[in-house]
Amino acid sequence: MNDLALLLTPEGRALLDEVRDTAPADELAVATRLRRDHPAELVSAALGQARLRQRAVTKFGAADAGRMFFTPNGVEQSTRSSVAAYRAERFRALGVTSVADLCCGIGGDAVALARAGIRVLAVDRDPVTAAVARANADALGLGELIEVREADVTEVDTAGYDAVFVDPARRGGRGRIFDPEAYSPPLSWAIGAARTAPRAALKIAPGIPHEAIPAEAEAEWISDGGDVKEAVLWFGTGTPGAVRATLLPGPRTLLGRGLPDPGVRPVGRYLYEPDGAVIRAHLVAEVAADLDGGLIDPTIAYVTADAPRPTAYASAYEITDQLPFNVKKLKALLREREVGTLTVKKRGSAVEPEELRKKVKPQGPNAATVFLTRVAGAPTMLVGRPA
């Protein structure tokens, strides 16, 4: 809290501008120079904040990260701005004009909601985190739409708001928390809060078991640039029990149709790797049906087909070779094809990609992709290239 107060002074803001682009290797020399004219505590706070802002660029973009304030946990746990903006737009499309953002953290979601024109009550019980959220609302010119309150979310009355958004803490002193009832607050409390609101969204870990999802909730898995970021349980959308996978940028959304598991068939000319959000949402069957394809193995989420078909929900590869797992044969094949750039993917194999790459020692001007997987239960190597 003291560091933030120092940084919010005119001297602190000026110093933040001065150290904005300081490289880690230069920090000691810069600190030594600045301490001649500024208090050591302020210099340390400014350099630490500059380091956090540099880390935050990947989530918030350079423009916002350069104006916002962060804590180490805040950078780690905050929502990527593209995901927060997508979720805020869904709220807006549902007619929501006010949201109680419970467990708001440093305010990333509150900022996205406010930018969508939604009035926000942002609540966090940690005084430093709440102060940072308030500073961020002001820094981005959104203070009139965002009210930050330091309080225990379980004691906040949300009756006057159109919707509730809950982002429980999913990290503890020992790292990630996988049991939803060990979240802070527990998932059961968040579900109870959602049921009392006209609309609600609960941000949860993408690995949540499907059987833990309430029947009245819509479940959505979101990926950004191919990386699965989160799952969201939506309440009050009018589509209870719906399942969807949303891919950003876009957004592109695949809705579940309740299809049975795809059948297993021989490897065709093309192999499709579904996006992680599709796999987490258990919507591989929908992708296989749209591709007129099947699985290469009943336990592996690779879809194979004989013809290329465009899809936003899977990456396509043209398969040139199918080999039983044999490193020597693969090495000989790659040498024959003069493959020097080798991408190794695995699903259903214990072999590590780097370990295989060291053994085959690819050399040459050409590129290839090898899939370490199982085909009808047998360890197999599929070699191909992006289609």
MIFITOR-370500 format. One line per 4 residues: their letters; for each residue x, y, z of N, C-alpha, C. Coordinates in steps of 0.1 Angstrom, whole numbers. Atoms other than C-alpha are relative to their C-alpha. Layout:
N
A	X:Y:Z:X:Y:Z:X:Y:Z  ...
***
This chain:
387
MNDL	8:-12:0:0:0:0:9:12:0  -9:-12:0:29:24:8:6:2:-13  -6:-1:13:45:16:-25:-9:7:-10  10:-6:9:13:25:-44:-2:14:3
ALLL	2:-14:-4:9:57:-24:11:8:-5  -11:-7:5:44:67:-33:0:2:-15  0:0:15:39:59:-70:-11:10:-5  11:-9:5:7:80:-72:3:15:2
TPEG	-4:-14:-2:25:112:-61:6:5:-14  -6:-6:12:37:136:-89:14:-5:-2  -14:5:1:73:125:-81:0:-14:-5  1:14:3:63:89:-83:-4:-3:-15
RALL	4:2:14:45:92:-116:11:4:-10  -11:-4:8:74:111:-131:11:-10:-1  -10:11:-1:98:84:-120:-4:-12:-8  5:11:8:76:57:-135:2:2:-15
DEVR	-2:-3:14:78:74:-168:15:-1:-4  -15:0:2:116:77:-165:5:-14:-1  -5:13:0:121:40:-158:-8:-10:-8  10:8:7:94:27:-181:7:-12:-8
DTAP	-6:9:9:118:9:-205:13:-6:5  -12:5:-6:145:-2:-181:1:-15:-1  -2:14:2:159:-36:-190:5:-6:14  -4:6:-12:164:-61:-161:15:1:3
ADEL	-15:0:-2:202:-61:-167:5:14:4  -5:-14:-3:203:-23:-162:-6:5:13  7:-5:-11:182:-21:-131:10:5:11  -10:-4:-11:212:-19:-106:6:13:-3
AVAT	-6:-13:3:229:9:-125:-10:11:0  11:-10:0:196:28:-130:-3:4:15  3:-2:-14:188:24:-93:10:8:7  -11:-7:-6:222:36:-82:-1:15:-4
RLRR	0:-13:5:219:67:-104:-12:8:6  12:-7:-4:183:76:-94:-1:3:15  0:-2:-15:189:72:-56:8:13:4  -7:-12:-3:211:103:-58:-10:12:2
DHPA	9:-11:0:180:124:-63:-14:-4:5  13:4:-4:151:103:-51:1:-10:12  -1:9:-11:143:83:-19:1:-15:-5  -2:14:4:155:47:-21:-13:-8:-1
ELVS	12:7:0:121:34:-13:-9:2:-13  7:-3:12:105:52:-42:7:-5:-12  -7:5:12:132:42:-67:-3:-15:-1  3:15:0:127:5:-56:-14:-3:-5
AALG	14:2:4:89:8:-60:-2:3:-15  1:-3:14:92:24:-94:6:-10:-9  -7:11:8:116:-2:-108:-8:-13:1  8:12:-1:95:-30:-94:-13:1:-8
QARL	12:-2:8:63:-15:-110:3:0:-15  -4:0:14:81:-10:-143:2:-14:-5  -1:14:4:90:-47:-143:-13:-7:-1  14:6:1:54:-57:-136:-7:5:-12
RQRA	6:-5:12:42:-34:-163:5:-7:-13  -5:7:12:65:-50:-188:-5:-14:-1  6:14:0:52:-85:-178:-14:1:-4  15:-1:2:16:-73:-181:-3:4:-15
VTKF	3:-4:14:20:-62:-218:-7:-11:-7  6:11:7:11:-97:-230:-14:-2:3  14:2:-3:-22:-96:-212:-8:13:-3  8:-13:1:-32:-59:-214:4:9:-11
GAAD	-5:-9:10:-13:-45:-243:9:11:5  -10:-10:-4:14:-18:-242:-7:12:5  6:-13:-3:-9:12:-240:-6:-1:14  6:1:-14:-29:0:-209:10:-4:10
AGRM	-9:4:-10:-1:-18:-192:10:11:4  -9:-12:-3:20:14:-194:-6:10:9  6:-10:-9:-6:33:-174:-6:-7:13  6:7:-11:-19:6:-150:10:-3:11
FFTP	-9:4:-12:-6:-5:-116:-3:-15:3  1:14:-2:0:-41:-107:7:-5:13  -7:7:-10:9:-65:-80:5:-13:-7  -4:13:6:28:-98:-87:-11:-10:-2
NGVE	12:9:1:-3:-118:-80:-10:5:-11  10:-6:9:-24:-94:-100:4:-3:-15  -4:3:14:-3:-99:-132:-2:-15:-3  1:15:2:-3:-137:-127:-15:-4:-2
QSTR	13:5:-1:-40:-141:-120:-11:8:-8  10:-9:7:-57:-113:-140:-4:-6:-13  5:5:13:-78:-121:-171:7:8:-11  -5:-6:12:-63:-114:-205:-10:10:-5
SSVA	10:-11:4:-79:-82:-218:-9:-4:-11  9:5:11:-92:-99:-250:-11:-9:5  10:9:-6:-110:-125:-229:-10:8:8  9:-8:-8:-124:-99:-205:-9:8:-9
AYRA	8:-8:9:-136:-78:-234:-11:-8:-6  11:9:6:-154:-107:-250:-11:-3:10  10:3:-10:-171:-116:-217:-9:13:3  8:-13:-2:-181:-79:-212:-10:2:-11
ERFR	9:-1:11:-196:-79:-246:-12:-9:1  11:10:-2:-217:-110:-238:-10:6:10  9:-7:-10:-230:-92:-207:-8:11:-6  7:-12:6:-239:-61:-227:-11:-5:-10
ALGV	10:5:10:-257:-82:-254:-12:-7:8  11:5:-8:-277:-98:-226:-9:11:7  8:-11:-5:-290:-63:-217:5:5:14  -6:-3:-13:-268:-60:-186:5:14:0
TSVA	-6:-13:-1:-261:-24:-175:7:3:13  -7:-1:-13:-247:-30:-140:5:-14:4  -5:13:-5:-225:-58:-126:7:2:13  -8:1:-12:-212:-66:-92:11:-10:-3
DLCC	-12:8:3:-177:-79:-99:7:-4:14  -5:5:-13:-168:-100:-69:13:-7:-1  -14:5:2:-132:-109:-63:7:7:-12  -4:-8:12:-122:-81:-87:15:0:-3
GIGG	-15:-1:2:-84:-84:-82:4:14:-4  -5:-13:3:-66:-55:-98:-9:8:-10  10:-8:8:-96:-46:-119:-1:-2:-15  0:3:14:-90:-61:-153:-14:-2:-6
DAVA	13:3:4:-125:-74:-157:-9:12:1  7:-13:-2:-140:-42:-142:2:10:-11  -3:-9:11:-122:-22:-168:-7:-4:-13  6:4:13:-135:-43:-197:-15:2:1
LARA	15:-2:-2:-171:-41:-183:-3:15:-2  2:-14:1:-168:-3:-179:1:5:-14  -2:-4:14:-155:1:-215:-12:-5:-8  12:4:7:-186:-18:-226:-12:8:4
GIRV	11:-9:-4:-207:9:-209:-8:-5:12  7:7:-11:-216:-12:-179:6:6:13  -4:-5:-14:-216:3:-143:5:-12:8  -6:11:-7:-194:-18:-120:2:3:15
LAVD	-5:0:-14:-191:-25:-83:10:-10:1  -11:9:-1:-157:-40:-79:4:-3:14  -2:3:-15:-151:-58:-46:12:-10:1  -11:9:-4:-120:-74:-31:3:3:14
RDPV	-2:-2:-14:-112:-80:5:14:4:4  -14:-4:-3:-74:-74:2:1:15:-2  -1:-15:1:-67:-37:9:9:5:-11  -9:-4:10:-37:-35:-14:-6:-2:-14
TAAV	6:3:13:-55:-52:-43:-11:10:-3  11:-9:3:-86:-30:-39:6:14:-3  -6:-13:3:-64:1:-39:6:1:-14  -5:1:14:-47:-10:-71:-11:0:-10
ARAN	12:0:9:-81:-17:-87:-5:15:-1  5:-14:1:-91:19:-78:9:9:-8  -10:-7:7:-59:33:-91:-1:-2:-15  1:4:14:-64:14:-124:-13:7:-6
ADAL	12:-6:5:-100:27:-128:3:15:-3  -3:-15:2:-87:63:-124:10:2:-11  -11:-2:10:-56:58:-146:-6:-2:-14  6:2:13:-78:46:-175:-12:8:-2
GLGE	11:-9:3:-104:73:-171:-14:-6:2  12:7:-1:-131:49:-159:-6:1:15  4:-2:-14:-135:61:-123:-15:2:2  14:-3:-2:-171:73:-128:-8:-12:-2
LIEV	8:12:2:-183:38:-139:4:-11:10  -4:11:-9:-163:17:-114:1:5:14  -2:-2:-14:-168:18:-77:7:-12:6  -8:10:-6:-142:-1:-58:-3:0:15
READ	4:1:-14:-151:-15:-24:9:-11:6  -8:10:-7:-127:-32:0:-10:-7:10  10:7:-8:-150:-59:16:1:-15:-3  2:14:2:-156:-96:20:-12:-2:-10
VTEV	11:1:10:-176:-106:-11:-12:-7:5  12:8:-6:-198:-130:10:-9:9:8  8:-9:-8:-211:-100:29:-5:12:-9  4:-11:8:-219:-77:-1:-14:-3:-6
DTAG	13:0:5:-255:-70:-11:0:3:-15  0:-2:14:-258:-74:-49:-14:2:-6  13:-1:4:-295:-69:-51:-3:11:-11  2:-12:9:-293:-36:-70:7:-1:-14
YDAV	-7:1:12:-273:-50:-99:-6:-10:-10  5:8:11:-283:-66:-132:6:-14:0  -8:12:1:-256:-93:-129:11:-1:10  -11:2:-9:-230:-108:-108:11:-8:-8
FVDP	-12:7:5:-195:-118:-119:9:-4:11  -8:5:-11:-174:-140:-96:12:-7:-6  -13:5:4:-137:-148:-102:7:-5:13  -6:4:-12:-127:-169:-72:15:-2:-1
ARRG	-14:3:1:-91:-172:-63:3:-15:-1  -3:15:2:-77:-205:-76:15:-3:2  -14:3:-4:-42:-202:-63:2:2:15  -3:-1:-14:-29:-208:-28:15:1:2
GRGR	-14:0:-3:4:-209:-11:8:-11:-7  -7:11:7:12:-241:-29:-2:-1:-15  2:0:14:2:-231:-63:-15:-1:-4  13:1:5:-29:-239:-84:-9:-9:9
IFDP	10:8:-7:-60:-252:-66:-9:-6:-10  8:7:10:-78:-279:-85:-14:-4:6  13:3:-6:-107:-286:-60:-8:12:0  8:-12:0:-135:-261:-68:-5:4:14
EAYS	5:-4:-13:-146:-262:-32:12:6:9  -11:-7:-6:-111:-250:-22:3:13:-5  -1:-13:5:-115:-219:-43:-3:10:12  4:-11:-10:-118:-186:-23:-7:11:-7
PPLS	8:9:-7:-147:-183:-21:-3:-13:-7  3:13:7:-158:-219:-28:-10:1:-12  8:0:12:-175:-227:-61:-15:-1:5  14:1:-4:-207:-237:-42:-5:13:5
WAIG	5:-13:-4:-209:-202:-27:-2:8:-12  2:-8:12:-204:-186:-61:-12:-4:-8  12:5:7:-231:-208:-76:-13:5:7  11:-6:-7:-254:-197:-48:-3:14:-3
AART	1:-14:3:-247:-161:-55:-5:2:-14  5:-1:14:-253:-166:-92:-15:-3:-1  14:4:0:-287:-182:-85:-9:11:5  8:-11:-5:-299:-151:-67:0:12:-9
APRA	-1:-12:9:-290:-127:-96:-8:-3:-13  7:2:13:-309:-121:-128:9:-6:-11  -10:5:9:-277:-128:-148:13:-2:8  -12:2:-7:-244:-142:-137:10:-7:-8
ALKI	-11:8:7:-210:-155:-149:10:-3:11  -11:4:-10:-185:-175:-128:12:-5:-8  -12:4:6:-150:-178:-140:7:-11:8  -6:12:-6:-135:-212:-133:11:-6:-8
APGI	-11:7:7:-106:-234:-142:-5:-9:-11  6:7:11:-110:-250:-176:0:-15:2  0:15:-3:-103:-285:-161:-11:-4:8  11:4:-9:-135:-285:-141:-8:-12:-6
PHEA	7:12:5:-153:-319:-144:-14:5:-4  13:-4:6:-184:-316:-165:-12:-4:10  10:4:-9:-204:-334:-138:-2:10:12  1:-10:-11:-197:-305:-114:-8:12:-5
IPAE	7:-12:6:-216:-280:-137:-15:-1:3  15:0:-3:-251:-271:-124:-8:-2:-13  9:2:12:-279:-282:-148:-5:13:-6  6:-13:6:-292:-246:-151:10:9:-6
AEAE	-10:-9:5:-259:-232:-162:4:-3:-14  -6:2:13:-245:-227:-196:15:0:2  -15:1:-2:-208:-238:-198:7:4:-13  -7:-5:12:-184:-220:-221:15:-1:3
WISD	-14:1:-1:-147:-228:-226:6:10:-10  -5:-11:9:-126:-199:-241:15:-2:-2  -15:0:3:-92:-201:-258:3:13:-7  -4:-12:7:-72:-172:-271:13:-3:-7
GGDV	-12:4:8:-46:-177:-299:3:-14:2  -2:14:-1:-50:-214:-294:3:-5:14  -3:4:-14:-43:-214:-256:-13:1:8  12:0:-8:-72:-224:-234:2:9:13
KEAV	-2:-9:-10:-77:-196:-209:-9:-2:12  9:1:-11:-107:-203:-188:-13:-7:-4  14:4:3:-142:-218:-185:-9:10:8  9:-9:-6:-172:-197:-176:-14:-7:1
LWFG	13:5:-2:-205:-208:-161:-10:12:-1  9:-11:2:-233:-185:-173:-14:-4:5  14:2:-6:-267:-182:-155:-9:11:-6  10:-10:5:-298:-165:-169:1:4:-14
TGTP	-1:-3:14:-289:-167:-205:-11:-5:-9  11:7:8:-320:-187:-215:4:-12:-6  -4:13:7:-299:-217:-226:6:-9:11  -6:9:-10:-295:-239:-195:4:-13:-6
GAVR	-5:13:5:-274:-270:-201:8:2:-13  -8:-2:13:-258:-255:-233:15:-1:3  -15:0:0:-221:-261:-240:5:6:-12  -6:-7:12:-200:-240:-262:15:1:2
ATLL	-15:-3:0:-163:-235:-271:1:13:-9  -2:-12:6:-153:-200:-280:15:3:-3  -14:-2:4:-121:-192:-299:2:15:-3  -4:-14:2:-105:-157:-298:14:-1:-7
PGPR	9:-11:4:-97:-136:-317:-11:-5:-9  12:4:8:-130:-137:-335:-11:9:5  0:13:-5:-150:-146:-316:-6:-10:-10  7:10:7:-159:-179:-332:-5:-10:10
TLLG	5:8:-10:-182:-201:-312:-7:-13:-6  5:13:4:-190:-238:-316:-10:-4:11  11:4:-10:-223:-249:-299:-1:-15:0  2:14:-1:-227:-284:-286:-14:-4:-6
RGLP	13:5:5:-254:-305:-304:-3:-13:6  4:13:-7:-254:-335:-281:3:-12:-8  -3:12:9:-237:-358:-307:7:-11:8  -7:11:-6:-225:-392:-297:15:0:-4
DPGV	-14:1:3:-188:-400:-297:2:-4:-14  -3:4:14:-173:-402:-332:5:-15:-1  -6:13:2:-164:-436:-346:15:0:-3  -14:1:3:-128:-448:-350:1:-5:-15
RPVG	-3:4:14:-115:-451:-386:14:0:-3  -14:-1:4:-82:-456:-404:4:14:-3  -5:-14:3:-60:-426:-408:-1:3:-15  2:-4:14:-70:-407:-439:12:10:-4
RYLY	-11:-9:5:-50:-381:-459:2:12:9  -1:-12:-8:-58:-353:-434:-2:-4:15  1:1:-15:-54:-351:-396:-4:14:5  4:-13:-6:-72:-324:-376:2:0:15
EPDG	-3:-2:-14:-61:-312:-342:-10:10:6  10:-10:-5:-91:-296:-324:6:10:10  -4:-10:-9:-86:-264:-305:-2:-5:15  1:5:-14:-81:-270:-267:-13:3:6
AVIR	13:-3:-6:-114:-252:-259:-10:-10:-5  9:10:6:-132:-277:-282:1:-13:8  -2:12:-7:-116:-306:-264:-5:1:14  5:-2:-14:-123:-292:-229:-15:0:1
AHLV	14:-1:0:-159:-286:-239:-6:-13:-4  5:13:4:-162:-322:-251:-8:1:-13  7:-3:13:-172:-310:-286:8:-6:-12  -7:6:11:-148:-331:-307:-9:-7:-10
AEVA	10:6:9:-178:-350:-320:-6:10:-10  5:-10:9:-192:-318:-335:10:3:-11  -11:-3:10:-159:-311:-352:1:-12:-10  -1:12:9:-157:-347:-366:-12:0:-9
ADLD	12:1:9:-193:-345:-379:1:11:-11  -1:-10:10:-186:-312:-397:11:-3:-10  -10:4:9:-155:-327:-413:-2:-13:-7  3:14:6:-171:-360:-422:12:-9:4
GGLI	-12:8:-4:-143:-376:-402:-3:-9:12  1:9:-11:-136:-400:-374:12:1:8  -12:0:-8:-111:-406:-346:10:-10:-4  -11:10:3:-78:-424:-350:1:-10:11
DPTI	0:9:-11:-83:-439:-316:-11:4:9  11:-5:-8:-112:-439:-292:4:9:12  -5:-8:-11:-91:-422:-265:8:12:-4  -9:-11:4:-73:-396:-286:-8:10:-8
AYVT	8:-10:6:-88:-363:-297:7:5:-13  -5:-4:14:-73:-363:-333:-11:-5:-9  11:3:10:-99:-363:-361:7:-3:-14  -6:3:13:-90:-379:-395:-11:0:-10
ADAP	10:0:11:-107:-374:-428:8:-1:-14  -7:2:13:-100:-381:-465:1:13:-8  0:-12:9:-108:-346:-479:2:12:9  -1:-12:-8:-98:-311:-467:-12:8:1
RPTA	11:-9:-2:-125:-290:-453:4:11:10  -3:-11:-9:-122:-255:-438:-7:-1:13  6:0:-13:-128:-253:-401:8:10:9  -7:-9:-9:-121:-226:-375:4:-7:13
YASA	-1:7:-13:-121:-252:-347:10:-11:1  -11:10:0:-92:-274:-356:11:4:-10  -11:-2:9:-58:-272:-372:2:-12:-9  -1:11:10:-54:-293:-404:14:-3:-4
YEIT	-13:4:5:-24:-313:-415:-2:-11:-10  0:11:10:-18:-334:-446:10:-10:4  -8:11:-4:-4:-368:-436:7:-6:-12  -7:7:11:23:-382:-458:5:-14:4
DQLP	-5:13:-4:35:-411:-437:-6:-5:13  4:6:-13:23:-435:-410:9:-11:3  -10:10:-4:49:-455:-391:-3:-5:14  0:4:-14:48:-477:-361:11:7:8
FNVK	-10:-8:-7:67:-461:-333:14:-7:-1  -14:5:2:104:-466:-342:9:12:-4  -8:-12:2:129:-438:-338:10:-2:-12  -9:2:11:154:-453:-363:-7:2:-13
KLKA	7:-2:12:128:-455:-390:-4:15:-3  3:-15:1:117:-419:-383:12:8:-4  -12:-7:3:153:-407:-384:4:-2:-15  -3:2:14:159:-424:-418:-10:7:-9
LLRE	10:-7:8:127:-410:-432:3:15:-1  -3:-14:0:136:-375:-421:12:4:-7  -13:-2:7:171:-378:-435:-3:0:-15  4:2:14:156:-390:-468:-7:13:-5
REVG	8:-12:4:132:-360:-469:7:13:2  -9:-12:-3:160:-336:-458:-8:10:9  8:-8:-9:139:-323:-429:9:5:11  -9:-6:-11:158:-298:-407:-9:7:10
TLTV	9:-7:-10:128:-280:-391:-11:-10:3  9:11:-4:108:-306:-372:-9:5:12  9:-3:-11:77:-298:-351:-5:-13:5  5:13:-6:68:-326:-327:-12:3:9
KKRG	12:-1:-8:33:-329:-313:-3:-14:6  3:13:-6:21:-356:-289:-13:0:6  12:2:-7:-11:-370:-276:-2:-15:2  1:14:-3:-13:-403:-259:14:-7:-1
SAVE	-14:6:0:25:-408:-259:8:6:12  -9:-4:-12:50:-407:-230:13:7:-5  -12:-6:6:78:-395:-253:0:15:0  -1:-15:0:89:-359:-248:5:5:-13
PEEL	-4:-5:13:92:-339:-280:15:3:-1  -14:-3:0:127:-326:-271:9:-12:-1  -8:13:0:139:-361:-264:0:-6:-14  0:6:13:128:-373:-298:8:9:-10
RKKV	-7:-9:9:142:-342:-316:15:-3:1  -14:2:-2:176:-349:-300:5:-13:-7  -4:13:6:176:-385:-312:0:-1:-15  0:1:15:166:-379:-348:9:10:-7
KPQG	-10:-10:5:189:-349:-352:-4:5:-14  5:-5:13:169:-332:-381:10:9:-7  -9:-9:8:190:-316:-408:-5:1:-14  5:-2:13:181:-301:-441:-8:12:-2
PNAA	8:-12:3:161:-273:-458:-15:-1:2  15:2:0:126:-288:-454:-5:-1:14  6:1:-13:101:-289:-426:-11:-11:0  10:10:-1:77:-315:-413:-5:0:15
TVFL	6:1:-13:54:-322:-384:-1:-15:3  2:13:-4:54:-355:-365:-9:-1:12  9:2:-11:26:-367:-343:3:-13:7  -2:12:-8:34:-391:-315:-13:-3:7
TRVA	13:2:-5:2:-408:-307:-3:-15:-1  5:14:1:-19:-440:-308:-10:-1:-12  10:3:11:-38:-454:-338:-6:-13:3  7:12:-4:-64:-480:-328:8:-8:10
GAPT	-7:6:-12:-44:-486:-296:15:-2:-2  -14:3:3:-10:-490:-313:9:13:0  -9:-11:1:19:-465:-307:4:3:-14  -1:-4:14:22:-446:-340:7:13:-1
MLVG	-5:-13:4:41:-418:-356:-6:4:-14  5:-6:12:23:-397:-382:8:12:-5  -9:-11:5:44:-374:-404:-8:7:-11  7:-8:10:29:-346:-424:4:15:1
RPA	-3:-15:0:27:-308:-428:-13:7:1  12:-7:-1:2:-281:-422:-7:1:-14  8:0:13:-26:-282:-449:-4:14:-3
***
